[in-house]
Amino acid sequence: MCFPIQELARSGAQSLRCPRRSQGVLGQGFLLARPSDGAAISRLIAQHGAQPAVATGDALSLADARDAAGTRRDRAGAERDQAGDKRDDVSDQRDDVGAQRDRLADRRDEAGDWRDQAADQRDDLADKRDRAGTRRDEAATRRDHQAERSETGPLPGVAADIVRLTAARRAAASDRERALHDREVGASERTLARRDRTTSMTDREAGARERVQAELDRTTAFSDREQGAGERARAEDDRSTAQADRGASARERDHSSVDILTGAHVRGAGLAELGREITRAARTGQSLIVAYVDVDNLKFVNDSAGHAAGDDLLRSVAHALKARLRSYDLIVRYGGDEFLCAVSDLSLLDAAARLSEANVVLSALPSPASFTAGLAEMERGDTSEGLIARADAALYVKRQQRGLSPPAVRRHQLRQGRTASEQEGTPQGAVRSSARRTR
């Protein structure tokens, strides 16, 4: 990670000087922070409110971490959906139970109404029996009075009077017995009516309890549905965040494979793509030309006009190559002032002509520029290392023919000493700066 020198020094981090921008992606006045400077780096992030620039390997690690986070969020979203479904199922069950309780309460109310009606009928029957008993008692009393008058009054015949008196008293006694029976039956009916009303009250109370429980079930079901909706909303948020993480990881992977200054592929990603081009050419039988491009006089421009002018020169060369090569041809920022180009299904002459046209474009700029290129055509059994080495050798011969200074050390010898992290990272200006050839 790189920060301004003054900021990193104030933060207390130990540091190493970065390569010059013309040989990498960083400018002067920047320091490369060591991994052990974690606390100082965190303070700088908090102060500047943004993440520092990261090397390609760090960007890929961050992209992988975002992908993993996206996967975890998708899994969490699926779990939340399942939880929402379960809550909905429980809510449906509670609603069903509530409906059953309501039906049971309705039946209890109906039973209470029926018992109340039965009690009213029993009370009516008891009243009728009481009235019948009263009438019988009154009839018995009248018979007794008649019998008493007959006993005290003159009777035409004693025997006939005795018979009538006896019959009247028997009828009176019978009326009283029936009146007593009617009253007993009426009392029994009233007792049963009271029981019916008590049972009816019990049914109604149970129905009311069932309705209260049904309302609680519905309230709980509504709460469960709200929680289920919340779970689904959070699941949707998780999926949206996961999608954003994946989009960010895709952008980080794209950025990690592109040289910020020139827009060409960085070395590691470009070499991997070159390997795929070689495999494709071997499979299809098409030709494949690799051009080793070296920007002329970059060191002189840096020393005389400054590194910003050197950056402009590198950008101009990259734009000229893109303008004259095809959109699907491979362009790699191979080193500080070096590019690799791979063109398929063209002859050596056609590829050389396109590169010459790019040089014509550069020569027409307000600040004319140029590059030297060595070309090599893929042969049977070629590897990317062998093909690049032959293109490099062709460049060496081309520069000798133009009378330019030869390299002090062969490039392929230097490359053998580079680490894997340098191959995956930014162009290797810092490693090569101590032993560059002057061109």
C-alpha positions in Angstrom: 0.0 0.0 0.0 1.3 3.5 -0.8 0.7 6.8 0.9 2.2 10.3 0.6 5.6 10.5 2.3 4.7 13.2 4.7 1.5 11.5 5.8 3.2 8.1 6.3 6.1 9.7 8.2 3.7 11.5 10.6 1.8 8.2 11.2 5.0 6.6 12.4 5.2 3.8 9.8 8.5 2.4 8.6 8.7 2.5 4.8 10.5 1.7 1.6 10.7 4.1 -1.3 8.5 3.1 -4.3 9.9 2.9 -7.8 9.4 5.9 -10.0 6.1 6.3 -11.7 7.6 5.9 -15.2 8.6 2.4 -14.1 5.4 1.6 -12.2 2.0 3.0 -11.3 3.1 5.4 -8.5 4.6 8.8 -8.6 7.4 10.5 -6.8 6.7 11.5 -3.2 5.1 8.2 -2.3 6.2 5.5 0.0 5.5 1.8 0.0 4.2 0.8 3.5 5.3 -2.6 4.9 2.6 -5.0 6.1 3.7 -4.5 9.7 2.6 -0.9 9.5 -1.1 -2.0 10.0 -1.9 0.5 12.9 -0.4 3.5 11.0 -2.2 2.5 7.8 -5.5 2.3 9.7 -4.9 5.8 11.1 -4.3 7.1 7.6 -7.4 5.5 6.2 -9.4 7.1 9.0 -7.9 10.5 8.2 -8.3 10.4 4.5 -11.7 8.7 4.4 -10.7 6.3 1.6 -8.9 3.1 1.0 -5.2 3.3 -0.1 -4.0 2.0 -3.4 -3.4 -1.7 -3.2 -1.2 -4.0 -5.2 -2.7 -6.5 -7.6 -2.4 -9.4 -5.2 -4.1 -7.4 -2.5 -6.9 -6.5 -5.0 -7.4 -10.1 -5.9 -7.5 -11.1 -2.2 -10.1 -8.4 -1.6 -12.1 -9.6 -4.5 -12.0 -13.1 -3.2 -13.1 -11.9 0.2 -16.0 -10.0 -1.4 -17.0 -13.1 -3.3 -16.9 -15.2 -0.1 -19.0 -12.5 1.7 -21.5 -12.5 -1.2 -21.8 -16.3 -0.8 -22.3 -16.0 2.9 -25.0 -13.3 2.4 -26.8 -15.5 -0.2 -26.7 -18.4 2.3 -28.0 -16.1 5.1 -30.7 -14.8 2.7 -31.8 -18.4 2.0 -31.9 -19.2 5.7 -33.9 -16.1 6.4 -36.4 -17.1 3.6 -36.7 -20.5 5.2 -37.3 -18.9 8.6 -40.0 -16.6 7.0 -41.7 -19.7 5.5 -41.7 -21.4 8.8 -43.2 -18.4 10.5 -45.9 -18.2 7.8 -46.7 -21.9 8.3 -47.0 -21.4 12.1 -49.1 -18.3 11.4 -51.4 -20.4 9.2 -51.7 -23.0 11.9 -52.5 -20.4 14.5 -55.2 -18.9 12.2 -56.6 -22.4 11.8 -56.7 -23.0 15.5 -58.3 -19.5 16.0 -61.0 -20.4 13.5 -61.6 -23.7 15.2 -61.9 -21.9 18.6 -64.4 -19.5 17.1 -66.5 -22.3 15.7 -66.3 -24.1 19.1 -67.4 -20.8 20.8 -70.2 -20.4 18.4 -71.4 -24.0 19.2 -71.2 -23.3 22.9 -73.2 -20.1 22.4 -75.8 -22.1 20.4 -75.9 -24.7 23.2 -76.3 -21.9 25.8 -79.2 -20.5 23.8 -80.8 -23.9 23.5 -80.5 -24.5 27.2 -81.9 -21.0 28.0 -84.9 -21.8 25.8 -85.3 -25.2 27.5 -85.1 -23.5 30.9 -87.8 -21.0 29.8 -90.0 -23.8 28.6 -89.5 -25.6 31.9 -90.4 -22.4 33.8 -93.5 -22.0 31.7 -94.5 -25.7 32.4 -93.8 -25.2 36.1 -96.0 -22.1 36.1 -98.8 -24.0 34.4 -98.5 -26.9 36.9 -98.5 -24.3 39.7 -101.7 -22.8 38.3 -103.2 -26.2 37.9 -102.3 -27.1 41.5 -103.9 -23.8 42.7 -107.0 -24.6 40.7 -107.2 -28.1 42.2 -106.7 -26.7 45.7 -109.5 -24.2 45.1 -111.7 -27.0 43.8 -110.9 -29.2 46.9 -111.7 -26.3 49.2 -115.0 -25.8 47.5 -115.8 -29.5 47.9 -114.9 -29.3 51.6 -117.2 -26.3 52.1 -120.0 -28.1 50.3 -119.5 -31.1 52.5 -119.6 -29.0 55.6 -122.8 -27.3 54.6 -124.3 -30.7 53.8 -123.4 -32.0 57.3 -125.1 -29.0 59.1 -128.2 -28.5 56.7 -131.4 -30.6 56.6 -131.0 -33.6 54.3 -134.0 -35.4 52.7 -132.3 -38.7 53.2 -129.4 -39.6 55.5 -128.0 -42.4 53.3 -127.9 -40.3 50.2 -126.2 -37.4 52.1 -123.5 -39.7 53.5 -122.7 -40.9 50.0 -122.5 -37.4 48.6 -120.3 -36.2 51.4 -118.0 -39.1 51.1 -117.7 -38.6 47.3 -117.1 -34.9 47.8 -114.4 -35.4 50.3 -112.7 -38.0 48.2 -112.8 -35.7 45.2 -111.3 -32.9 47.3 -108.5 -35.2 48.6 -107.8 -36.3 45.0 -107.6 -32.7 43.9 -105.2 -31.9 46.6 -103.0 -34.9 45.7 -103.0 -33.8 42.1 -102.3 -30.2 43.1 -99.3 -31.4 45.2 -98.1 -33.6 42.3 -98.4 -30.6 40.0 -96.4 -28.4 42.4 -93.7 -31.1 42.8 -93.4 -31.4 39.0 -93.3 -27.6 38.7 -90.5 -27.5 41.4 -88.6 -30.2 39.5 -89.0 -28.3 36.2 -87.7 -25.1 37.9 -84.7 -27.0 39.3 -84.0 -28.4 35.8 -84.4 -24.8 34.4 -81.9 -23.5 36.9 -79.5 -26.3 35.9 -80.0 -25.4 32.2 -79.3 -21.8 32.9 -76.2 -22.6 34.9 -75.0 -24.9 32.1 -75.8 -22.2 29.6 -73.8 -19.7 31.5 -70.9 -22.1 31.7 -71.1 -22.6 27.9 -71.2 -18.9 27.3 -68.2 -18.3 29.5 -66.3 -21.1 27.8 -67.2 -19.6 24.4 -66.0 -16.2 25.6 -62.7 -17.8 26.6 -62.4 -19.6 23.3 -62.9 -16.3 21.5 -60.3 -14.6 23.7 -57.9 -17.4 22.9 -58.8 -17.2 19.2 -58.0 -13.5 19.3 -54.6 -14.2 20.9 -53.9 -16.8 18.3 -54.7 -14.3 15.5 -52.5 -11.6 17.2 -49.7 -14.1 17.5 -50.2 -15.2 13.9 -50.1 -11.5 12.8 -46.9 -11.0 14.7 -45.4 -14.1 13.2 -46.3 -12.9 9.7 -44.7 -9.5 10.4 -41.5 -11.2 11.6 -41.6 -13.4 8.5 -41.9 -10.3 6.3 -39.0 -8.8 8.2 -37.0 -12.0 7.6 -37.8 -11.8 3.9 -36.9 -8.1 3.8 -33.6 -8.8 5.5 -33.0 -11.7 3.1 -33.6 -9.3 0.2 -31.1 -6.9 1.7 -28.6 -9.7 2.1 -29.0 -10.6 -1.6 -28.7 -7.0 -2.7 -25.5 -6.6 -0.6 -24.2 -9.9 -2.0 -24.9 -8.7 -5.5 -23.1 -5.4 -4.7 -20.2 -7.4 -3.2 -19.9 -9.5 -6.3 -20.1 -6.5 -8.6 -17.4 -4.8 -6.5 -15.2 -8.0 -6.7 -15.7 -8.1 -10.5 -14.6 -4.5 -10.8 -11.6 -5.1 -8.5 -10.6 -8.1 -10.6 -10.9 -6.0 -13.7 -8.9 -3.2 -12.2 -6.3 -5.6 -10.9 -5.7 -6.9 -14.4 -5.3 -3.4 -16.1 -2.4 -1.1 -15.9 -3.7 2.2 -14.4 -1.4 4.4 -16.5 -1.7 2.9 -19.9 -4.9 0.8 -19.8 -3.0 -2.2 -21.1 -2.9 -5.6 -19.3 -0.6 -5.8 -16.3 2.2 -8.3 -16.6 0.7 -11.2 -14.7 -2.7 -11.1 -16.3 -1.2 -10.4 -19.7 1.2 -13.4 -19.6 -1.8 -15.6 -18.6 -3.7 -14.3 -21.5 -0.7 -14.9 -23.8 -0.6 -18.5 -22.7 -4.3 -18.9 -23.7 -3.5 -17.3 -27.1 -0.7 -19.8 -27.7 -3.0 -22.7 -26.8 -5.7 -21.4 -29.1 -3.3 -20.9 -32.0 -1.9 -24.4 -31.5 -5.4 -25.8 -31.5 -6.7 -23.9 -34.6 -3.5 -23.8 -36.6 -3.7 -20.0 -36.9 -0.5 -17.9 -36.9 0.5 -15.9 -33.8 2.9 -13.0 -33.8 4.4 -11.6 -30.6 6.0 -8.1 -30.7 8.4 -6.9 -28.1 7.9 -3.1 -28.0 10.4 -0.8 -26.4 9.6 2.9 -26.0 12.5 5.0 -27.4 14.1 7.7 -25.2 11.9 7.3 -22.1 14.8 7.9 -19.7 15.8 11.0 -21.6 12.2 12.4 -21.4 12.0 11.6 -17.7 15.3 13.3 -17.0 14.8 16.3 -19.2 11.0 17.0 -19.0 10.0 15.2 -15.9 8.1 12.1 -15.1 4.7 13.6 -16.0 6.0 13.9 -19.6 7.3 10.3 -19.4 3.8 9.2 -18.3 2.3 11.1 -21.3 4.8 9.3 -23.6 3.8 5.9 -22.2 0.1 6.7 -22.6 0.7 7.9 -26.2 2.5 4.7 -27.2 -0.3 2.6 -25.7 -3.0 4.6 -27.5 -1.1 4.4 -30.8 -0.8 0.6 -30.4 -4.5 0.3 -29.6 -5.4 2.5 -32.6 -3.5 0.4 -35.1 -4.0 -3.1 -33.7 -7.4 -4.8 -33.6 -9.7 -4.6 -30.6 -9.1 -8.2 -29.6 -5.3 -8.1 -30.0 -3.4 -8.5 -26.8 -1.4 -5.5 -25.4 0.6 -6.0 -22.1 2.6 -3.5 -20.1 5.6 -5.8 -19.7 8.0 -3.4 -18.0 8.6 0.2 -17.3 9.0 1.1 -20.9 8.2 -2.2 -22.6 5.0 -3.6 -24.0 4.2 -7.0 -25.4 1.7 -7.3 -28.3 0.2 -10.6 -29.5 -1.7 -10.6 -32.8 -3.3 -13.7 -34.3 -4.1 -14.8 -37.9 -1.6 -12.2 -39.4 1.7 -12.7 -41.2 4.9 -11.1 -39.9 4.7 -8.5 -42.6 1.2 -7.5 -41.8 2.0 -7.3 -38.1 5.1 -5.2 -38.8 3.0 -2.9 -41.0 0.5 -2.3 -38.3 3.3 -1.4 -35.8 4.8 0.9 -38.4 1.5 2.7 -38.7 1.5 3.1 -34.9 4.9 4.7 -35.1 3.6 7.1 -37.8 0.8 8.1 -35.4 3.4 8.9 -32.7 5.6 10.9 -35.1 2.6 13.2 -35.9 2.1 14.2 -32.2 3.0 17.7 -31.0 5.9 16.0 -29.1 7.0 13.3 -31.6 7.7 9.9 -30.2 8.6 6.4 -31.4 9.3 2.8 -30.3 11.3 -0.1 -31.5 9.7 -3.5 -31.9 11.1 -7.0 -32.3 8.7 -9.6 -33.8 8.6 -13.4 -33.5 6.2 -15.9 -35.0 5.0 -18.8 -33.0 6.5 -22.2 -34.0 5.3 -25.7 -33.2 5.9 -26.5 -29.5 6.6 -22.9 -28.6 6.0 -21.6 -25.0 5.3 -18.1 -24.0 8.9 -17.8 -22.5 10.5 -19.0 -25.7 8.3 -16.8 -27.9 9.0 -13.7 -25.8 12.8 -14.5 -25.8 12.9 -14.7 -29.6 11.0 -11.4 -29.9 13.4 -9.8 -27.4 16.3 -11.1 -29.5 14.7 -9.6 -32.6 14.4 -6.3 -30.8 18.1 -6.5 -29.8 19.1 -6.9 -33.5 16.7 -4.1 -34.5 18.2 -1.7 -32.1 21.7 -2.5 -33.2 20.7 -1.9 -36.8 19.3 1.5 -35.7 22.6 2.3 -33.9 21.0 2.5 -30.5 22.8 1.5 -27.3 22.5 -2.3 -26.7 21.3 -3.6 -23.3 23.8 -4.0 -20.5 22.1 -7.2 -19.4 19.8 -9.5 -21.3 16.1 -9.2 -20.3 15.4 -12.9 -20.0 18.3 -13.2 -17.5 16.8 -10.5 -15.4 13.4 -12.0 -15.6 14.6 -15.2 -14.0 15.3 -13.3 -10.8 11.9 -11.8 -10.5 9.5 -13.0 -7.8 6.0 -14.4 -8.4 4.5 -11.4 -6.7 6.2 -9.0 -9.1 4.8 -11.0 -12.0 1.3 -10.6 -10.6 1.7 -6.9 -9.6 2.5 -3.7 -11.3 5.2 -3.3 -14.1 8.6 -4.0 -12.9 10.3 -0.6 -13.2 11.9 -0.7 -9.7 13.6 -4.1 -10.2 14.9 -3.1 -13.6 15.9 0.5 -12.9 19.3 -0.5 -11.5 20.3 -2.5 -14.5 18.4 -0.9 -17.5 19.8 -0.5 -20.9 20.0 3.1 -22.2 18.0 3.4 -25.4 
